[in-house]
């Protein structure tokens, strides 16, 4: 892999901070994506539980690539906030699944709406579908390259 020049680093750093600053200005406060002070890990668990209902906790942990002990801690916090409840897994009665409560569904929907609004602003800053596809493909490449 080629070495990154100091100039590239400085330009990238400036652009990323500029994007973040503009998003905060446009969206009010990025924190609105995290309603009620919920963490990104907690939101990830809510999203996984919503996307894969009746999945065993172990499967959710594997999907999110987090250890069981961490998942248990997150689920405990979500249960205390009345956002999820553990239920007997319908496919494997020896394990638990997560079910979103009414409050959990509401909070998850609120986050999804804020996130959609934000991502649309990002994508609409590009004029053509080709530019948007290029951005998405490059971000996907970055995501895979960071692993």
Secondary structure, DSSP 8 states (H G I E B T S, - for coil): -----HHHHHHHHHHHHHHHHHHHHHSS-GGGGSGGG--HHHHHHHHHHHHTTT-BHHHHHHHHT--HHHHHHHHHHHHHTTSEEEEE-SS-TTSEEEEE-HHHHHHHHHHHHHHHHHHHHHHHTSSSHHHHHHHHHHHHHHHHHH-
